[in-house]
């Protein structure tokens, strides 16, 4: 081979290497451009925020207040990093099956990376496995079942667990000197988890005996047979645990009709106009143990005025507003993906919200103080715990 031929082959080799190198560099550039397009907010038409809550049925007031809080937040903050926000709301109807269907639709059709919800504990427990499997964050502003603590790494809530609130209820019963407790509970995830919690606390106290512990079907409206057992057992306090304010209302009303004039305790589902409307005068003096409302928190009064009269409780709207704020901040700082949002929540600095402070623990739970409301003259008032401990009661503030 001549020197001239060897030179020609060498030049062709250099040319081939240059072409290959150019193609390789072009491929790398395309990959980088693709990555930039995924991270660039300008490439996203909107951020879809899913919502699940009971918007129809006996618990619709819960969901309506939650949705009002979420919608109000995004009315104030319609964009995140310049990208419009779209709230996609689905009706969980306070049932597991409807909530599961809603979660499946939000994740597979709407492609959401985060869901604010659900409301009822049964909704959240049914939606949680679907969110967990798809690595979508589910942040509940209302569900309280202790079972949610172990629902998954993508499941959070800023509302307190009944494990905490149930302890407050049981301790309050003990502090008031009651000895014989009757528990009537609905056969729902929420009610049965709460029942197990309060019963455990009662059994840990030697001075209190659970003399009746009966469960009933969902939507039951006749409690006379169960209440007769309460009367015959000589109970001096009744704990009514229904997921619906109407169910609690029927229980208390029929108890009074049977001449059972003992102290009644309930949960956060024993607040709101539907309970008083159903129980009528029998509601007077009943106690509800729930997350403590503090209307002196910064921005709370302005928020309440903007929302107007709640369907159930202003506090529920405030918890949902806080959840929306936390989600929006996570997207703003870390990006719109379930993993990024989860990582932000896991490492989030303590947050000061309208409803409460939020500091998620390793299980995605938030510790929120519980308080006791009492029905007085048809309205809900907050007991002054300092006066309660001295054996007296005085009233302060009105629940919006």
N, C-alpha and C positions, 0 to 999 in steps of 0.2 A: 504494500500500500504506500502510495506516495505521500509526501509531507502535505501536499495540497489537499488530498482527500481526507487525511486525518484532521486537518484544520476545519474542513467543511463539516465533518461529523461532530467535532467538538462544539462548533457554533450552533448546530442544530440541537445538540444536547442542552446547551445553555438556554436556547429559546424554549425548549420543551419544559425545562425546569421553571422558567419564568412564568410560562402559562399556567402550570400547576400551582405555583405559589400564588399567582393572582387569583385563581379560582378558590384556593383555600382561604385567602384573605377575604375574598368576597363573601364566602360562606360564613366566616366569623362575623363579618359586618352585618350580614342578614340576621344571624342569631342575636347579636347585640341589639339590632333595631327591633327585633321581635320582642325581646325582653323589655326594651324601653317603651314599646307600645302597650305592654301589659301594665307597666307601672305608671304610665303617663295618664293623669286624670283627664286630660283633654281628649283621650281616646275613648272614654267611658260616657255613654249617654246619660246614665243616671245610676245612683246607688239605690237599690231596692232594699227596704227594711221590712221584713215580714212581721206580722202581728197575728197572734192567736188569742182569742178570749171569747167568753160566752156573750154573744151579741143578741141572742134570742133565748126564750125559755125563762124558767124561774130565777136563774142567776144572771139574767141579761144586764141588770143594773151594775154588776161588778165590771163586766166587759165594757159597757158603755163609758163608765168613768175612766177605766184604763185607757181606752182608745182616745178619749177626750184629752188626757194628759199627753199622750204620744203625739197626737195631731197638733196640739198647741205648741209643743216644743218645736216641731218641724215647720210650723207656721212662722215661728220666731227665727228659726235657722233653716231656711229652705235649701241651702247648699252646704256641701262639705268640700273644702278645698276647691271651690268653684263649680263643683259637680252637683246638679240638682238631685234632691232626695225624693224618692217615691215610696210612700207607705202602702204596702199591700196587706190589707186586713182580711182575715178569714174567721168565720164563726165556728168556734169549738163547741158551742152549745153545752158546755160543762159536762161533756161525755168523752170517754177515752177514744171511741171509734171516730167521732167527728174531728177530734183534735189530731188524731193520727192521719186522717185523710187530709186535713188542712196542712199539716207539716209536709206530707208527701208532695202535695201540690206546690207549696211555696218553694220547696227545694228542687224538685225535678222540672217544674214548668217555669216558675218565675226566677229560678237560679239565685235565690237569696243566699247570703253568707251569714246572716244573723237574723234571729227572730226574737222580738220582744213578746214574751208570753211564756207559758199560757197563764190563764187566770185560775181556774179551779185546779186543785192538785191532781185530780184524775186526768185532766187534759195534759198537764205537764208530764206526768209519768208515762202517758201513752206516746207523746210526741218526742220524749227524750231519746229513746233508742234510735229513732229515725235520724234525729239531729246528730247524735253521736256517731252513727255509722257513716254519715256523709260529712263529718267534720264541720258542722255548722253550729255556731254558738246559739244557745237558747238561754235567754236571760229573763227570768220570771219576776215581775214586780208584785206578785200577789200570792203565789202558791206557797203553802206552809207545811205540807206533809213532811215528817222526818225522813221518809223514804227517799225524798229528792236528794238528800245529802250524798247518797251513793249512786246517783243516776248517771254519772259519767264526767269525763274531763272537760266536755264542752257545755256542761249544764251549770248555770249560775242563778242566783236569786239575790235581790237586795231586800226582800221581805223576810221577816224572821221565821225560823222553823217553829213548828208547834212543840218540839222538844223543849224549847226555851219558854214559849208562852204557856204551855201546859203546866210547867213547873210553877209559873207565877200564879196560875189559877189554883192549883193544889195548895200552894203555900198560903194563899189568901183564905181558902176554906179553913185551913188549920188555925191560922191566926185569929179567925173569927170564932173559934171554939166549937165548930160543928163536929158531930161525932159519927153520924150515919149518913152516908152518901148514896144517892141513887143516880145511875148514869143511863140515859136513853140516847142511843146513837143510831144514825142512819147507816145503811150498808153501802157506803161509798169509800173510796180510797182515803179521801180527806178525813171523814168522820171516824173511820176505824183506826187510822193512825193516831189521831188526836186522842181517841178513847184509850188506846194502849198506853199512851204517854201519861195521861192523868191517872189512870189506874195504877201504873207503876209507882208514881209518886205517892198516891194514897196508901198503897200497901207498904211503902217504906216508912210510914208514920204509924206507930203503934196505937196512937190515940184516935185513929179514924178507921171506920169499917165501911166497906162497900157492900151495902145490903141488897142492892138491885143493880144488875148490869144487863140490859136488854138491847138488842138491835132490831131494827125494823126496815122494811122495804122502802126503796126510793119512791117518792110521791105519795107515801101513806098520809092520810088526813085524819084517821081515827085512832087516837092513842089511848082511849079509855081503858082498854084491858091492861095495857102496860102500866098506866097511871094508877090503876087499882092496886097493882102489886107494890107500887111505890108507897101508897097510902097504908096498905096492910103491913109493910115492913117497918113503918115508923121512921122513915127517913126525915132528916131535918134540913137537908139541902138536896136540890135537884140540879144535875148538870145535863143540859140539853145540847146535843151535838148534831145538828143538821147542816148540810151544805147549803140549804136554802133558808132565807129569812122567813119564808112563808111556813116551812115545816116547823121551825122553832116557834112561830106564832101560834100555830094550831096546838102544839104541845102545851104551851104555857096557858093558853086560853082554856083548854079542856081540864087542865090541872086545877085551875081556880074554880071551874064549874063543879068539879068533884069535891070541892072543899079542901083541897091540898094547898094550904097557905104557908108554904115554906120558901126559904130563899132559893132563887133560881140563878144559876150561872150559865153563861154561854160563851161562845167564841166570837170572832170577828163577823161571823155570819148571823149574829143576833143584833146587828146594828142596822140602821137605815129605816126609812119610812115603811117598807113592806112588812117588817116585823111588828111595828106598833100598829099599823093598820089592821093586821090580822089578829093580833092578841088583844087589841083594844085596851081597856083599863087593866087587864091582867098583866100587861107589860110593865106597869108601874113598879119600880123598885128592883127590877131584875138587873143583874150585873153582866157586863160583857168584858172579857179580857182579850186584849188585842194590842198591836203595836201602838205605842203611846204617841199621840199627836201632839206636836209642839208648834202652835201657831205663831210663836215668837221667832221662829227660824227665819233667817234672812230671805226675803223674797216671797215668803209663804202667803202673806196677806194680799199682795199684788196678784199672785197666781190665783188665789181663791176668787178674787173679784173678777179676774179675766175669764175663769171657767164658768162662774155663775153657780146656780143651785145644782149640786151633784145628783145623779140618779140614786146613788147609794151613800158614798162617803167621799169627801174631798181628799182624804188621806190616800185612797186608792189611786186617784188621779195623780197625786203628788209622787207616789212611788213609781208610777209609770213614766212620769215626766223625767224623774231621775234616771230611770233605766235608759230612756231615749238619749239623754245627755251623755251617759257613760258610753253607750254604743257609738254615738257620733264622734266623741273624743277619740275612741279607740281607732276608728276608721281614719280620722284626720291624722293621727300620729303614726299609725302602723300600717294602714292600708286595708283594702276591702277584700279580705279573705278570712274564712273561719279560723284558720290557724293564727293569723296575725292578731285578730280580735281576741282570741283566747289568751294568747301570750300577754297582750296588754292587760287584760283583766287579772291574770295571775300575778302580775307585777305592779299593779296599779297603786299609786300613792293613795293614802286615805282621802276620800271624797266627801265633801260637805254638800249635801243635797237639800231639797225642800222638805222631804219627808224624814230623812235620817242621815247620819253619817254612814258611809259604806267603806268597808275594808274586808274584802273577800278572804276567807281562810282557804286552807288547802283543799277543801271540798266544794268550794264555790258558794259557801254560805256566808251570811252577814249577821252579826250579832246586833240586834235592835232592842232597846228597852221596851218592856211591855207595861201597859197600864190598865186601869179598871174604869170603865164607864158605867153609869147607872142611869136608868130611865127615870126622869123626874118631871112631872107635869107634861108627859108626852114627848119630852126632848131628852137628848143625851148630854150628860154633864160628866166632867172628870172629877173623880174623887181626889181629895188632897191626902196623899199617903201619910204625911206627917201627922195630920189630924186623925187619920184612921188608926195609926199605931197607938194613939193615946185613948182609943175607945170612942172617939167622936167622929163625925163626918161633917164636912162642909163642902160647899159646891163652888166651883170656879169654872169660868169659861163655858162656851157652848160649842158643840161639834158642828161645823158648818154643814 
